[in-house]
Amino acid sequence: MVHTVHLDDEYINVKKLLEEIYRQKEGVRFENPTANDAVPEGYMTSDEFRKQAIIKVNTFCDKHGIL
């Protein structure tokens, strides 16, 4: 039987649990939702993030006369 579990690694006890799970050699598989180029809803690619970050930094600098 396969169980789907969602873990929030913001919590220290979950980080410890993940460390233990990663040590398992058999019976554990981690899926990468971006492996098939499908970005999960609510997420963006790293390229999109960089573009948005540059736009936001430039907007902030323009607004405050920094550059």
mmCIF file as Biopython writes it, N, C-alpha, C and O atoms, coordinates in Angstrom:
data_model
#
loop_
_atom_site.group_PDB
_atom_site.id
_atom_site.type_symbol
_atom_site.label_atom_id
_atom_site.label_alt_id
_atom_site.label_comp_id
_atom_site.label_asym_id
_atom_site.label_entity_id
_atom_site.label_seq_id
_atom_site.pdbx_PDB_ins_code
_atom_site.Cartn_x
_atom_site.Cartn_y
_atom_site.Cartn_z
_atom_site.occupancy
_atom_site.B_iso_or_equiv
_atom_site.auth_seq_id
_atom_site.auth_asym_id
_atom_site.pdbx_PDB_model_num
ATOM 1   N N  . MET A ? 1  ? 0.842  -1.168 0.000   1.0 0.0 1  A 1 
ATOM 2   C CA . MET A ? 1  ? 0.000  0.000  0.000   1.0 0.0 1  A 1 
ATOM 3   C C  . MET A ? 1  ? 0.893  1.240  0.000   1.0 0.0 1  A 1 
ATOM 4   O O  . MET A ? 1  ? 1.898  1.284  0.710   1.0 0.0 1  A 1 
ATOM 5   N N  . VAL A ? 2  ? 0.532  2.233  -0.785  1.0 0.0 2  A 1 
ATOM 6   C CA . VAL A ? 2  ? 1.278  3.484  -0.865  1.0 0.0 2  A 1 
ATOM 7   C C  . VAL A ? 2  ? 0.476  4.567  -0.156  1.0 0.0 2  A 1 
ATOM 8   O O  . VAL A ? 2  ? -0.729 4.701  -0.367  1.0 0.0 2  A 1 
ATOM 9   N N  . HIS A ? 3  ? 1.161  5.340  0.692   1.0 0.0 3  A 1 
ATOM 10  C CA . HIS A ? 3  ? 0.520  6.428  1.432   1.0 0.0 3  A 1 
ATOM 11  C C  . HIS A ? 3  ? 1.083  7.753  0.933   1.0 0.0 3  A 1 
ATOM 12  O O  . HIS A ? 3  ? 2.297  7.915  0.808   1.0 0.0 3  A 1 
ATOM 13  N N  . THR A ? 4  ? 0.210  8.680  0.654   1.0 0.0 4  A 1 
ATOM 14  C CA . THR A ? 4  ? 0.637  10.026 0.276   1.0 0.0 4  A 1 
ATOM 15  C C  . THR A ? 4  ? 0.597  10.886 1.529   1.0 0.0 4  A 1 
ATOM 16  O O  . THR A ? 4  ? -0.436 10.986 2.191   1.0 0.0 4  A 1 
ATOM 17  N N  . VAL A ? 5  ? 1.721  11.503 1.848   1.0 0.0 5  A 1 
ATOM 18  C CA . VAL A ? 5  ? 1.830  12.320 3.052   1.0 0.0 5  A 1 
ATOM 19  C C  . VAL A ? 5  ? 2.382  13.676 2.668   1.0 0.0 5  A 1 
ATOM 20  O O  . VAL A ? 5  ? 3.333  13.766 1.891   1.0 0.0 5  A 1 
ATOM 21  N N  . HIS A ? 6  ? 1.796  14.724 3.203   1.0 0.0 6  A 1 
ATOM 22  C CA . HIS A ? 6  ? 2.281  16.083 2.973   1.0 0.0 6  A 1 
ATOM 23  C C  . HIS A ? 6  ? 2.915  16.578 4.271   1.0 0.0 6  A 1 
ATOM 24  O O  . HIS A ? 6  ? 2.257  16.626 5.310   1.0 0.0 6  A 1 
ATOM 25  N N  . LEU A ? 7  ? 4.177  16.942 4.209   1.0 0.0 7  A 1 
ATOM 26  C CA . LEU A ? 7  ? 4.906  17.384 5.390   1.0 0.0 7  A 1 
ATOM 27  C C  . LEU A ? 7  ? 5.337  18.835 5.211   1.0 0.0 7  A 1 
ATOM 28  O O  . LEU A ? 7  ? 5.811  19.220 4.142   1.0 0.0 7  A 1 
ATOM 29  N N  . ASP A ? 8  ? 5.174  19.626 6.244   1.0 0.0 8  A 1 
ATOM 30  C CA . ASP A ? 8  ? 5.589  21.027 6.232   1.0 0.0 8  A 1 
ATOM 31  C C  . ASP A ? 8  ? 6.922  21.126 6.957   1.0 0.0 8  A 1 
ATOM 32  O O  . ASP A ? 8  ? 6.967  21.029 8.183   1.0 0.0 8  A 1 
ATOM 33  N N  . ASP A ? 9  ? 8.011  21.317 6.211   1.0 0.0 9  A 1 
ATOM 34  C CA . ASP A ? 9  ? 9.336  21.319 6.831   1.0 0.0 9  A 1 
ATOM 35  C C  . ASP A ? 9  ? 9.677  22.632 7.524   1.0 0.0 9  A 1 
ATOM 36  O O  . ASP A ? 9  ? 10.845 22.902 7.807   1.0 0.0 9  A 1 
ATOM 37  N N  . GLU A ? 10 ? 8.674  23.441 7.797   1.0 0.0 10 A 1 
ATOM 38  C CA . GLU A ? 10 ? 8.877  24.643 8.610   1.0 0.0 10 A 1 
ATOM 39  C C  . GLU A ? 10 ? 9.027  24.257 10.087  1.0 0.0 10 A 1 
ATOM 40  O O  . GLU A ? 10 ? 9.540  25.043 10.884  1.0 0.0 10 A 1 
ATOM 41  N N  . TYR A ? 11 ? 8.593  23.082 10.440  1.0 0.0 11 A 1 
ATOM 42  C CA . TYR A ? 11 ? 8.600  22.643 11.828  1.0 0.0 11 A 1 
ATOM 43  C C  . TYR A ? 11 ? 9.792  21.726 12.090  1.0 0.0 11 A 1 
ATOM 44  O O  . TYR A ? 11 ? 10.094 20.846 11.284  1.0 0.0 11 A 1 
ATOM 45  N N  . ILE A ? 12 ? 10.461 21.934 13.211  1.0 0.0 12 A 1 
ATOM 46  C CA . ILE A ? 12 ? 11.686 21.209 13.531  1.0 0.0 12 A 1 
ATOM 47  C C  . ILE A ? 12 ? 11.439 19.711 13.645  1.0 0.0 12 A 1 
ATOM 48  O O  . ILE A ? 12 ? 12.277 18.921 13.210  1.0 0.0 12 A 1 
ATOM 49  N N  . ASN A ? 13 ? 10.309 19.299 14.220  1.0 0.0 13 A 1 
ATOM 50  C CA . ASN A ? 13 ? 10.060 17.863 14.356  1.0 0.0 13 A 1 
ATOM 51  C C  . ASN A ? 13 ? 9.861  17.211 12.980  1.0 0.0 13 A 1 
ATOM 52  O O  . ASN A ? 13 ? 10.192 16.038 12.803  1.0 0.0 13 A 1 
ATOM 53  N N  . VAL A ? 14 ? 9.331  17.948 12.021  1.0 0.0 14 A 1 
ATOM 54  C CA . VAL A ? 14 ? 9.162  17.417 10.662  1.0 0.0 14 A 1 
ATOM 55  C C  . VAL A ? 14 ? 10.523 17.309 9.977   1.0 0.0 14 A 1 
ATOM 56  O O  . VAL A ? 14 ? 10.762 16.365 9.224   1.0 0.0 14 A 1 
ATOM 57  N N  . LYS A ? 15 ? 11.406 18.258 10.227  1.0 0.0 15 A 1 
ATOM 58  C CA . LYS A ? 15 ? 12.746 18.194 9.644   1.0 0.0 15 A 1 
ATOM 59  C C  . LYS A ? 15 ? 13.464 16.934 10.123  1.0 0.0 15 A 1 
ATOM 60  O O  . LYS A ? 15 ? 14.130 16.260 9.337   1.0 0.0 15 A 1 
ATOM 61  N N  . LYS A ? 16 ? 13.333 16.621 11.394  1.0 0.0 16 A 1 
ATOM 62  C CA . LYS A ? 16 ? 13.956 15.409 11.934  1.0 0.0 16 A 1 
ATOM 63  C C  . LYS A ? 16 ? 13.337 14.165 11.303  1.0 0.0 16 A 1 
ATOM 64  O O  . LYS A ? 16 ? 14.042 13.210 10.977  1.0 0.0 16 A 1 
ATOM 65  N N  . LEU A ? 17 ? 12.036 14.181 11.135  1.0 0.0 17 A 1 
ATOM 66  C CA . LEU A ? 17 ? 11.351 13.062 10.503  1.0 0.0 17 A 1 
ATOM 67  C C  . LEU A ? 17 ? 11.819 12.878 9.061   1.0 0.0 17 A 1 
ATOM 68  O O  . LEU A ? 17 ? 12.044 11.750 8.621   1.0 0.0 17 A 1 
ATOM 69  N N  . LEU A ? 18 ? 11.965 13.971 8.330   1.0 0.0 18 A 1 
ATOM 70  C CA . LEU A ? 18 ? 12.449 13.894 6.948   1.0 0.0 18 A 1 
ATOM 71  C C  . LEU A ? 18 ? 13.861 13.336 6.883   1.0 0.0 18 A 1 
ATOM 72  O O  . LEU A ? 18 ? 14.169 12.538 5.998   1.0 0.0 18 A 1 
ATOM 73  N N  . GLU A ? 19 ? 14.722 13.742 7.809   1.0 0.0 19 A 1 
ATOM 74  C CA . GLU A ? 19 ? 16.082 13.205 7.842   1.0 0.0 19 A 1 
ATOM 75  C C  . GLU A ? 19 ? 16.054 11.689 7.986   1.0 0.0 19 A 1 
ATOM 76  O O  . GLU A ? 19 ? 16.810 10.981 7.321   1.0 0.0 19 A 1 
ATOM 77  N N  . GLU A ? 20 ? 15.183 11.200 8.852   1.0 0.0 20 A 1 
ATOM 78  C CA . GLU A ? 20 ? 15.062 9.756  9.051   1.0 0.0 20 A 1 
ATOM 79  C C  . GLU A ? 20 ? 14.512 9.076  7.794   1.0 0.0 20 A 1 
ATOM 80  O O  . GLU A ? 20 ? 15.003 8.018  7.400   1.0 0.0 20 A 1 
ATOM 81  N N  . ILE A ? 21 ? 13.521 9.664  7.178   1.0 0.0 21 A 1 
ATOM 82  C CA . ILE A ? 21 ? 12.924 9.073  5.974   1.0 0.0 21 A 1 
ATOM 83  C C  . ILE A ? 21 ? 13.939 9.023  4.842   1.0 0.0 21 A 1 
ATOM 84  O O  . ILE A ? 21 ? 14.002 8.028  4.119   1.0 0.0 21 A 1 
ATOM 85  N N  . TYR A ? 22 ? 14.736 10.077 4.672   1.0 0.0 22 A 1 
ATOM 86  C CA . TYR A ? 22 ? 15.746 10.105 3.608   1.0 0.0 22 A 1 
ATOM 87  C C  . TYR A ? 22 ? 16.777 8.988  3.761   1.0 0.0 22 A 1 
ATOM 88  O O  . TYR A ? 22 ? 17.365 8.554  2.771   1.0 0.0 22 A 1 
ATOM 89  N N  . ARG A ? 23 ? 17.004 8.517  4.992   1.0 0.0 23 A 1 
ATOM 90  C CA . ARG A ? 23 ? 17.983 7.454  5.229   1.0 0.0 23 A 1 
ATOM 91  C C  . ARG A ? 23 ? 17.493 6.081  4.773   1.0 0.0 23 A 1 
ATOM 92  O O  . ARG A ? 23 ? 18.290 5.155  4.619   1.0 0.0 23 A 1 
ATOM 93  N N  . GLN A ? 24 ? 16.201 5.949  4.561   1.0 0.0 24 A 1 
ATOM 94  C CA . GLN A ? 24 ? 15.643 4.657  4.163   1.0 0.0 24 A 1 
ATOM 95  C C  . GLN A ? 24 ? 16.051 4.326  2.730   1.0 0.0 24 A 1 
ATOM 96  O O  . GLN A ? 24 ? 15.952 5.167  1.837   1.0 0.0 24 A 1 
ATOM 97  N N  . LYS A ? 25 ? 16.501 3.121  2.525   1.0 0.0 25 A 1 
ATOM 98  C CA . LYS A ? 25 ? 16.978 2.696  1.202   1.0 0.0 25 A 1 
ATOM 99  C C  . LYS A ? 25 ? 15.869 2.062  0.373   1.0 0.0 25 A 1 
ATOM 100 O O  . LYS A ? 25 ? 15.919 2.101  -0.856  1.0 0.0 25 A 1 
ATOM 101 N N  . GLU A ? 26 ? 14.875 1.483  1.022   1.0 0.0 26 A 1 
ATOM 102 C CA . GLU A ? 26 ? 13.806 0.802  0.307   1.0 0.0 26 A 1 
ATOM 103 C C  . GLU A ? 26 ? 12.452 1.276  0.819   1.0 0.0 26 A 1 
ATOM 104 O O  . GLU A ? 26 ? 12.303 1.638  1.986   1.0 0.0 26 A 1 
ATOM 105 N N  . GLY A ? 27 ? 11.475 1.265  -0.071  1.0 0.0 27 A 1 
ATOM 106 C CA . GLY A ? 27 ? 10.102 1.550  0.330   1.0 0.0 27 A 1 
ATOM 107 C C  . GLY A ? 27 ? 9.747  3.011  0.432   1.0 0.0 27 A 1 
ATOM 108 O O  . GLY A ? 27 ? 8.614  3.350  0.773   1.0 0.0 27 A 1 
ATOM 109 N N  . VAL A ? 28 ? 10.705 3.896  0.140   1.0 0.0 28 A 1 
ATOM 110 C CA . VAL A ? 28 ? 10.437 5.335  0.208   1.0 0.0 28 A 1 
ATOM 111 C C  . VAL A ? 28 ? 10.770 5.949  -1.145  1.0 0.0 28 A 1 
ATOM 112 O O  . VAL A ? 28 ? 11.839 5.716  -1.709  1.0 0.0 28 A 1 
ATOM 113 N N  . ARG A ? 29 ? 9.834  6.733  -1.646  1.0 0.0 29 A 1 
ATOM 114 C CA . ARG A ? 29 ? 10.041 7.399  -2.936  1.0 0.0 29 A 1 
ATOM 115 C C  . ARG A ? 29 ? 9.530  8.825  -2.802  1.0 0.0 29 A 1 
ATOM 116 O O  . ARG A ? 29 ? 8.420  9.049  -2.321  1.0 0.0 29 A 1 
ATOM 117 N N  . PHE A ? 30 ? 10.332 9.782  -3.224  1.0 0.0 30 A 1 
ATOM 118 C CA . PHE A ? 30 ? 9.935  11.180 -3.218  1.0 0.0 30 A 1 
ATOM 119 C C  . PHE A ? 30 ? 9.606  11.589 -4.638  1.0 0.0 30 A 1 
ATOM 120 O O  . PHE A ? 30 ? 10.383 11.352 -5.562  1.0 0.0 30 A 1 
ATOM 121 N N  . GLU A ? 31 ? 8.461  12.199 -4.803  1.0 0.0 31 A 1 
ATOM 122 C CA . GLU A ? 31 ? 8.056  12.648 -6.124  1.0 0.0 31 A 1 
ATOM 123 C C  . GLU A ? 31 ? 8.519  14.079 -6.332  1.0 0.0 31 A 1 
ATOM 124 O O  . GLU A ? 31 ? 8.547  14.888 -5.405  1.0 0.0 31 A 1 
ATOM 125 N N  . ASN A ? 32 ? 8.876  14.365 -7.560  1.0 0.0 32 A 1 
ATOM 126 C CA . ASN A ? 32 ? 9.251  15.714 -7.942  1.0 0.0 32 A 1 
ATOM 127 C C  . ASN A ? 32 ? 8.190  16.193 -8.920  1.0 0.0 32 A 1 
ATOM 128 O O  . ASN A ? 32 ? 8.212  15.796 -10.086 1.0 0.0 32 A 1 
ATOM 129 N N  . PRO A ? 33 ? 7.255  17.040 -8.476  1.0 0.0 33 A 1 
ATOM 130 C CA . PRO A ? 33 ? 6.159  17.457 -9.353  1.0 0.0 33 A 1 
ATOM 131 C C  . PRO A ? 33 ? 6.618  18.255 -10.569 1.0 0.0 33 A 1 
ATOM 132 O O  . PRO A ? 33 ? 5.867  18.392 -11.534 1.0 0.0 33 A 1 
ATOM 133 N N  . THR A ? 34 ? 7.834  18.782 -10.537 1.0 0.0 34 A 1 
ATOM 134 C CA . THR A ? 34 ? 8.310  19.548 -11.681 1.0 0.0 34 A 1 
ATOM 135 C C  . THR A ? 34 ? 9.069  18.688 -12.682 1.0 0.0 34 A 1 
ATOM 136 O O  . THR A ? 34 ? 9.516  19.191 -13.713 1.0 0.0 34 A 1 
ATOM 137 N N  . ALA A ? 35 ? 9.219  17.401 -12.395 1.0 0.0 35 A 1 
ATOM 138 C CA . ALA A ? 35 ? 9.953  16.516 -13.295 1.0 0.0 35 A 1 
ATOM 139 C C  . ALA A ? 35 ? 9.284  16.411 -14.663 1.0 0.0 35 A 1 
ATOM 140 O O  . ALA A ? 35 ? 9.955  16.194 -15.672 1.0 0.0 35 A 1 
ATOM 141 N N  . ASN A ? 36 ? 7.969  16.563 -14.694 1.0 0.0 36 A 1 
ATOM 142 C CA . ASN A ? 36 ? 7.260  16.506 -15.972 1.0 0.0 36 A 1 
ATOM 143 C C  . ASN A ? 36 ? 6.907  17.917 -16.465 1.0 0.0 36 A 1 
ATOM 144 O O  . ASN A ? 36 ? 5.981  18.085 -17.259 1.0 0.0 36 A 1 
ATOM 145 N N  . ASP A ? 37 ? 7.640  18.915 -15.998 1.0 0.0 37 A 1 
ATOM 146 C CA . ASP A ? 37 ? 7.467  20.321 -16.376 1.0 0.0 37 A 1 
ATOM 147 C C  . ASP A ? 37 ? 6.110  20.888 -15.993 1.0 0.0 37 A 1 
ATOM 148 O O  . ASP A ? 37 ? 5.707  21.920 -16.529 1.0 0.0 37 A 1 
ATOM 149 N N  . ALA A ? 38 ? 5.404  20.247 -15.089 1.0 0.0 38 A 1 
ATOM 150 C CA . ALA A ? 38 ? 4.124  20.763 -14.610 1.0 0.0 38 A 1 
ATOM 151 C C  . ALA A ? 38 ? 4.367  21.429 -13.260 1.0 0.0 38 A 1 
ATOM 152 O O  . ALA A ? 38 ? 4.729  20.764 -12.289 1.0 0.0 38 A 1 
ATOM 153 N N  . VAL A ? 39 ? 4.168  22.736 -13.202 1.0 0.0 39 A 1 
ATOM 154 C CA . VAL A ? 39 ? 4.365  23.473 -11.962 1.0 0.0 39 A 1 
ATOM 155 C C  . VAL A ? 39 ? 3.064  23.391 -11.163 1.0 0.0 39 A 1 
ATOM 156 O O  . VAL A ? 39 ? 1.999  23.724 -11.683 1.0 0.0 39 A 1 
ATOM 157 N N  . PRO A ? 40 ? 3.140  22.953 -9.909  1.0 0.0 40 A 1 
ATOM 158 C CA . PRO A ? 40 ? 1.923  22.859 -9.097  1.0 0.0 40 A 1 
ATOM 159 C C  . PRO A ? 40 ? 1.250  24.218 -8.946  1.0 0.0 40 A 1 
ATOM 160 O O  . PRO A ? 40 ? 1.905  25.261 -8.967  1.0 0.0 40 A 1 
ATOM 161 N N  . GLU A ? 41 ? -0.054 24.184 -8.795  1.0 0.0 41 A 1 
ATOM 162 C CA . GLU A ? 41 ? -0.817 25.417 -8.647  1.0 0.0 41 A 1 
ATOM 163 C C  . GLU A ? 41 ? -0.312 26.211 -7.447  1.0 0.0 41 A 1 
ATOM 164 O O  . GLU A ? 41 ? -0.089 25.647 -6.377  1.0 0.0 41 A 1 
ATOM 165 N N  . GLY A ? 42 ? -0.136 27.500 -7.622  1.0 0.0 42 A 1 
ATOM 166 C CA . GLY A ? 42 ? 0.340  28.357 -6.549  1.0 0.0 42 A 1 
ATOM 167 C C  . GLY A ? 42 ? 1.855  28.496 -6.486  1.0 0.0 42 A 1 
ATOM 168 O O  . GLY A ? 42 ? 2.370  29.250 -5.660  1.0 0.0 42 A 1 
ATOM 169 N N  . TYR A ? 43 ? 2.574  27.782 -7.342  1.0 0.0 43 A 1 
ATOM 170 C CA . TYR A ? 43 ? 4.027  27.846 -7.382  1.0 0.0 43 A 1 
ATOM 171 C C  . TYR A ? 43 ? 4.474  28.474 -8.691  1.0 0.0 43 A 1 
ATOM 172 O O  . TYR A ? 43 ? 3.698  28.561 -9.642  1.0 0.0 43 A 1 
ATOM 173 N N  . MET A ? 44 ? 5.718  28.910 -8.739  1.0 0.0 44 A 1 
ATOM 174 C CA . MET A ? 44 ? 6.282  29.431 -9.978  1.0 0.0 44 A 1 
ATOM 175 C C  . MET A ? 44 ? 7.662  28.819 -10.169 1.0 0.0 44 A 1 
ATOM 176 O O  . MET A ? 44 ? 8.296  28.358 -9.220  1.0 0.0 44 A 1 
ATOM 177 N N  . THR A ? 45 ? 8.108  28.827 -11.413 1.0 0.0 45 A 1 
ATOM 178 C CA . THR A ? 45 ? 9.436  28.290 -11.701 1.0 0.0 45 A 1 
ATOM 179 C C  . THR A ? 45 ? 10.492 29.247 -11.164 1.0 0.0 45 A 1 
ATOM 180 O O  . THR A ? 45 ? 10.188 30.396 -10.842 1.0 0.0 45 A 1 
ATOM 181 N N  . SER A ? 46 ? 11.731 28.776 -11.067 1.0 0.0 46 A 1 
ATOM 182 C CA . SER A ? 46 ? 12.802 29.645 -10.577 1.0 0.0 46 A 1 
ATOM 183 C C  . SER A ? 46 ? 13.037 30.797 -11.542 1.0 0.0 46 A 1 
ATOM 184 O O  . SER A ? 46 ? 13.369 31.901 -11.108 1.0 0.0 46 A 1 
ATOM 185 N N  . ASP A ? 47 ? 12.872 30.566 -12.848 1.0 0.0 47 A 1 
ATOM 186 C CA . ASP A ? 47 ? 13.021 31.654 -13.820 1.0 0.0 47 A 1 
ATOM 187 C C  . ASP A ? 47 ? 11.951 32.716 -13.612 1.0 0.0 47 A 1 
ATOM 188 O O  . ASP A ? 47 ? 12.247 33.910 -13.652 1.0 0.0 47 A 1 
ATOM 189 N N  . GLU A ? 48 ? 10.703 32.292 -13.391 1.0 0.0 48 A 1 
ATOM 190 C CA . GLU A ? 48 ? 9.635  33.250 -13.128 1.0 0.0 48 A 1 
ATOM 191 C C  . GLU A ? 48 ? 9.889  34.015 -11.843 1.0 0.0 48 A 1 
ATOM 192 O O  . GLU A ? 48 ? 9.631  35.216 -11.767 1.0 0.0 48 A 1 
ATOM 193 N N  . PHE A ? 49 ? 10.402 33.312 -10.822 1.0 0.0 49 A 1 
ATOM 194 C CA . PHE A ? 49 ? 10.700 33.960 -9.552  1.0 0.0 49 A 1 
ATOM 195 C C  . PHE A ? 49 ? 11.758 35.040 -9.737  1.0 0.0 49 A 1 
ATOM 196 O O  . PHE A ? 49 ? 11.619 36.148 -9.220  1.0 0.0 49 A 1 
ATOM 197 N N  . ARG A ? 50 ? 12.816 34.714 -10.478 1.0 0.0 50 A 1 
ATOM 198 C CA . ARG A ? 50 ? 13.888 35.695 -10.715 1.0 0.0 50 A 1 
ATOM 199 C C  . ARG A ? 50 ? 13.357 36.923 -11.443 1.0 0.0 50 A 1 
ATOM 200 O O  . ARG A ? 50 ? 13.688 38.054 -11.087 1.0 0.0 50 A 1 
ATOM 201 N N  . LYS A ? 51 ? 12.537 36.698 -12.457 1.0 0.0 51 A 1 
ATOM 202 C CA . LYS A ? 51 ? 11.963 37.826 -13.209 1.0 0.0 51 A 1 
ATOM 203 C C  . LYS A ? 51 ? 11.121 38.711 -12.292 1.0 0.0 51 A 1 
ATOM 204 O O  . LYS A ? 51 ? 11.239 39.936 -12.325 1.0 0.0 51 A 1 
ATOM 205 N N  . GLN A ? 52 ? 10.266 38.084 -11.468 1.0 0.0 52 A 1 
ATOM 206 C CA . GLN A ? 52 ? 9.425  38.852 -10.552 1.0 0.0 52 A 1 
ATOM 207 C C  . GLN A ? 52 ? 10.266 39.584 -9.509  1.0 0.0 52 A 1 
ATOM 208 O O  . GLN A ? 52 ? 9.959  40.721 -9.150  1.0 0.0 52 A 1 
ATOM 209 N N  . ALA A ? 53 ? 11.320 38.938 -9.024  1.0 0.0 53 A 1 
ATOM 210 C CA . ALA A ? 53 ? 12.184 39.560 -8.021  1.0 0.0 53 A 1 
ATOM 211 C C  . ALA A ? 53 ? 12.873 40.798 -8.591  1.0 0.0 53 A 1 
ATOM 212 O O  . ALA A ? 53 ? 12.952 41.830 -7.924  1.0 0.0 53 A 1 
ATOM 213 N N  . ILE A ? 54 ? 13.367 40.696 -9.814  1.0 0.0 54 A 1 
ATOM 214 C CA . ILE A ? 54 ? 14.026 41.839 -10.460 1.0 0.0 54 A 1 
ATOM 215 C C  . ILE A ? 54 ? 13.042 42.982 -10.641 1.0 0.0 54 A 1 
ATOM 216 O O  . ILE A ? 54 ? 13.377 44.139 -10.387 1.0 0.0 54 A 1 
ATOM 217 N N  . ILE A ? 55 ? 11.835 42.665 -11.078 1.0 0.0 55 A 1 
ATOM 218 C CA . ILE A ? 55 ? 10.813 43.706 -11.256 1.0 0.0 55 A 1 
ATOM 219 C C  . ILE A ? 55 ? 10.517 44.382 -9.927  1.0 0.0 55 A 1 
ATOM 220 O O  . ILE A ? 55 ? 10.431 45.609 -9.864  1.0 0.0 55 A 1 
ATOM 221 N N  . LYS A ? 56 ? 10.361 43.603 -8.864  1.0 0.0 56 A 1 
ATOM 222 C CA . LYS A ? 56 ? 10.036 44.176 -7.554  1.0 0.0 56 A 1 
ATOM 223 C C  . LYS A ? 56 ? 11.178 45.016 -6.999  1.0 0.0 56 A 1 
ATOM 224 O O  . LYS A ? 56 ? 10.943 46.077 -6.419  1.0 0.0 56 A 1 
ATOM 225 N N  . VAL A ? 57 ? 12.414 44.550 -7.172  1.0 0.0 57 A 1 
ATOM 226 C CA . VAL A ? 57 ? 13.565 45.322 -6.696  1.0 0.0 57 A 1 
ATOM 227 C C  . VAL A ? 57 ? 13.670 46.631 -7.456  1.0 0.0 57 A 1 
ATOM 228 O O  . VAL A ? 57 ? 13.878 47.680 -6.847  1.0 0.0 57 A 1 
ATOM 229 N N  . ASN A ? 58 ? 13.531 46.590 -8.770  1.0 0.0 58 A 1 
ATOM 230 C CA . ASN A ? 58 ? 13.601 47.814 -9.574  1.0 0.0 58 A 1 
ATOM 231 C C  . ASN A ? 58 ? 12.479 48.780 -9.215  1.0 0.0 58 A 1 
ATOM 232 O O  . ASN A ? 58 ? 12.707 49.987 -9.136  1.0 0.0 58 A 1 
ATOM 233 N N  . THR A ? 59 ? 11.270 48.264 -8.996  1.0 0.0 59 A 1 
ATOM 234 C CA . THR A ? 59 ? 10.143 49.104 -8.603  1.0 0.0 59 A 1 
ATOM 235 C C  . THR A ? 59 ? 10.418 49.763 -7.248  1.0 0.0 59 A 1 
ATOM 236 O O  . THR A ? 59 ? 10.167 50.956 -7.076  1.0 0.0 59 A 1 
ATOM 237 N N  . PHE A ? 60 ? 10.928 48.998 -6.297  1.0 0.0 60 A 1 
ATOM 238 C CA . PHE A ? 60 ? 11.238 49.534 -4.982  1.0 0.0 60 A 1 
ATOM 239 C C  . PHE A ? 60 ? 12.304 50.634 -5.079  1.0 0.0 60 A 1 
ATOM 240 O O  . PHE A ? 60 ? 12.177 51.695 -4.469  1.0 0.0 60 A 1 
ATOM 241 N N  . CYS A ? 61 ? 13.350 50.358 -5.854  1.0 0.0 61 A 1 
ATOM 242 C CA . CYS A ? 61 ? 14.441 51.334 -6.010  1.0 0.0 61 A 1 
ATOM 243 C C  . CYS A ? 61 ? 13.943 52.608 -6.694  1.0 0.0 61 A 1 
ATOM 244 O O  . CYS A ? 61 ? 14.308 53.713 -6.292  1.0 0.0 61 A 1 
ATOM 245 N N  . ASP A ? 62 ? 13.127 52.457 -7.706  1.0 0.0 62 A 1 
ATOM 246 C CA . ASP A ? 62 ? 12.562 53.630 -8.390  1.0 0.0 62 A 1 
ATOM 247 C C  . ASP A ? 62 ? 11.697 54.448 -7.434  1.0 0.0 62 A 1 
ATOM 248 O O  . ASP A ? 62 ? 11.784 55.675 -7.406  1.0 0.0 62 A 1 
ATOM 249 N N  . LYS A ? 63 ? 10.867 53.767 -6.656  1.0 0.0 63 A 1 
ATOM 250 C CA . LYS A ? 63 ? 9.959  54.431 -5.732  1.0 0.0 63 A 1 
ATOM 251 C C  . LYS A ? 63 ? 10.716 55.217 -4.665  1.0 0.0 63 A 1 
ATOM 252 O O  . LYS A ? 63 ? 10.273 56.287 -4.248  1.0 0.0 63 A 1 
ATOM 253 N N  . HIS A ? 64 ? 11.842 54.694 -4.229  1.0 0.0 64 A 1 
ATOM 254 C CA . HIS A ? 64 ? 12.602 55.320 -3.139  1.0 0.0 64 A 1 
ATOM 255 C C  . HIS A ? 64 ? 13.844 56.083 -3.638  1.0 0.0 64 A 1 
ATOM 256 O O  . HIS A ? 64 ? 14.652 56.549 -2.833  1.0 0.0 64 A 1 
ATOM 257 N N  . GLY A ? 65 ? 13.990 56.207 -4.955  1.0 0.0 65 A 1 
ATOM 258 C CA . GLY A ? 65 ? 15.100 56.962 -5.526  1.0 0.0 65 A 1 
ATOM 259 C C  . GLY A ? 65 ? 16.467 56.393 -5.199  1.0 0.0 65 A 1 
ATOM 260 O O  . GLY A ? 65 ? 17.431 57.139 -5.026  1.0 0.0 65 A 1 
ATOM 261 N N  . ILE A ? 66 ? 16.553 55.080 -5.115  1.0 0.0 66 A 1 
ATOM 262 C CA . ILE A ? 66 ? 17.808 54.445 -4.718  1.0 0.0 66 A 1 
ATOM 263 C C  . ILE A ? 66 ? 18.781 54.355 -5.882  1.0 0.0 66 A 1 
ATOM 264 O O  . ILE A ? 66 ? 19.970 54.619 -5.703  1.0 0.0 66 A 1 
ATOM 265 N N  . LEU A ? 67 ? 18.319 53.997 -7.049  1.0 0.0 67 A 1 
ATOM 266 C CA . LEU A ? 67 ? 19.234 53.830 -8.186  1.0 0.0 67 A 1 
ATOM 267 C C  . LEU A ? 67 ? 19.197 55.026 -9.106  1.0 0.0 67 A 1 
ATOM 268 O O  . LEU A ? 67 ? 19.905 55.053 -10.112 1.0 0.0 67 A 1 
#
